[in-house]
Amino acid sequence: MIQNYVPLVRAIITASLFLEQSSDDEVDLHCAVRCMENMADDLLKLSDADQLALRAEIERIAEESGHPYRDGIYALPDQIGLIPK
């Protein structure tokens, strides 16, 4: 199993923000939506406990982040459809 999953969670955040924030000239809207749906579908296959852990880690990263899209990071677990706390 992965011992340090934080880089993986950060990669999910980065990819999601990229797809959300890209213009139509950068990424085709339909492709971006399909990619986000596929990512969400895969992440929803996690166990309930793992979904809660992923939600908590995304929220922790958002809290510690000075990122200009901090609100988008906070919204990500709900956009994915992860089970609520």
C-alpha positions as a Markdown table, in Angstrom:
| # | Residue | x | y | z |
|---|---|---|---|---|
| 1 | Met | 0.0 | 0.0 | 0.0 |
| 2 | Ile | 1.0 | 3.6 | -0.4 |
| 3 | Gln | 2.7 | 4.9 | 2.7 |
| 4 | Asn | 2.7 | 8.6 | 1.8 |
| 5 | Tyr | -0.6 | 9.4 | 0.0 |
| 6 | Val | -0.4 | 13.2 | 0.3 |
| 7 | Pro | 1.3 | 13.6 | -3.1 |
| 8 | Leu | -1.4 | 11.5 | -4.7 |
| 9 | Val | -4.1 | 13.7 | -3.1 |
| 10 | Arg | -2.3 | 16.8 | -4.2 |
| 11 | Ala | -2.2 | 15.4 | -7.7 |
| 12 | Ile | -6.0 | 14.8 | -7.7 |
| 13 | Ile | -6.5 | 18.4 | -6.5 |
| 14 | Thr | -4.1 | 19.8 | -9.1 |
| 15 | Ala | -5.8 | 17.9 | -12.0 |
| 16 | Ser | -9.3 | 18.8 | -10.8 |
| 17 | Leu | -8.4 | 22.5 | -10.5 |
| 18 | Phe | -6.7 | 22.5 | -13.9 |
| 19 | Leu | -9.8 | 20.9 | -15.6 |
| 20 | Glu | -12.1 | 23.4 | -13.8 |
| 21 | Gln | -10.1 | 26.5 | -14.4 |
| 22 | Ser | -8.9 | 25.9 | -18.0 |
| 23 | Ser | -10.5 | 27.9 | -20.8 |
| 24 | Asp | -12.1 | 26.2 | -23.8 |
| 25 | Asp | -9.0 | 27.1 | -25.8 |
| 26 | Glu | -6.9 | 25.1 | -23.4 |
| 27 | Val | -9.1 | 22.1 | -22.8 |
| 28 | Asp | -12.3 | 21.1 | -24.6 |
| 29 | Leu | -15.2 | 21.5 | -22.1 |
| 30 | His | -16.7 | 18.1 | -22.9 |
| 31 | Cys | -13.3 | 16.4 | -22.4 |
| 32 | Ala | -12.8 | 18.1 | -19.1 |
| 33 | Val | -16.2 | 17.1 | -17.9 |
| 34 | Arg | -15.7 | 13.5 | -19.0 |
| 35 | Cys | -12.4 | 13.4 | -17.3 |
| 36 | Met | -13.8 | 14.8 | -14.0 |
| 37 | Glu | -16.7 | 12.3 | -14.2 |
| 38 | Asn | -14.2 | 9.4 | -14.7 |
| 39 | Met | -12.0 | 10.5 | -11.9 |
| 40 | Ala | -15.1 | 10.8 | -9.6 |
| 41 | Asp | -16.3 | 7.4 | -10.6 |
| 42 | Asp | -12.9 | 5.8 | -9.7 |
| 43 | Leu | -12.7 | 7.7 | -6.4 |
| 44 | Leu | -16.3 | 6.6 | -5.4 |
| 45 | Lys | -15.1 | 3.0 | -5.6 |
| 46 | Leu | -13.1 | 3.7 | -2.4 |
| 47 | Ser | -14.5 | 2.2 | 0.8 |
| 48 | Asp | -16.5 | 4.6 | 3.0 |
| 49 | Ala | -13.5 | 4.8 | 5.4 |
| 50 | Asp | -11.2 | 5.7 | 2.6 |
| 51 | Gln | -13.6 | 8.3 | 1.2 |
| 52 | Leu | -13.8 | 9.9 | 4.6 |
| 53 | Ala | -10.0 | 9.9 | 4.8 |
| 54 | Leu | -9.7 | 11.5 | 1.4 |
| 55 | Arg | -12.2 | 14.1 | 2.3 |
| 56 | Ala | -10.3 | 14.9 | 5.5 |
| 57 | Glu | -7.0 | 15.2 | 3.7 |
| 58 | Ile | -8.4 | 17.5 | 0.9 |
| 59 | Glu | -9.9 | 19.7 | 3.6 |
| 60 | Arg | -6.6 | 19.7 | 5.6 |
| 61 | Ile | -4.8 | 20.7 | 2.4 |
| 62 | Ala | -7.3 | 23.5 | 1.7 |
| 63 | Glu | -7.0 | 24.8 | 5.3 |
| 64 | Glu | -3.2 | 25.0 | 5.1 |
| 65 | Ser | -3.2 | 26.3 | 1.6 |
| 66 | Gly | -2.7 | 29.9 | 0.5 |
| 67 | His | -3.9 | 28.8 | -2.9 |
| 68 | Pro | -6.0 | 31.4 | -4.7 |
| 69 | Tyr | -8.5 | 28.6 | -5.5 |
| 70 | Arg | -8.8 | 27.5 | -1.9 |
| 71 | Asp | -12.6 | 27.5 | -2.0 |
| 72 | Gly | -12.4 | 25.2 | -5.1 |
| 73 | Ile | -10.3 | 22.8 | -3.0 |
| 74 | Tyr | -12.8 | 22.9 | -0.2 |
| 75 | Ala | -15.6 | 22.2 | -2.7 |
| 76 | Leu | -13.9 | 19.2 | -4.3 |
| 77 | Pro | -15.1 | 16.4 | -2.0 |
| 78 | Asp | -18.7 | 17.4 | -2.7 |
| 79 | Gln | -18.1 | 17.8 | -6.4 |
| 80 | Ile | -16.6 | 14.3 | -6.5 |
| 81 | Gly | -19.6 | 13.0 | -4.5 |
| 82 | Leu | -17.6 | 11.6 | -1.5 |
| 83 | Ile | -19.7 | 10.6 | 1.4 |
| 84 | Pro | -20.2 | 13.5 | 3.9 |
| 85 | Lys | -18.6 | 13.6 | 7.3 |
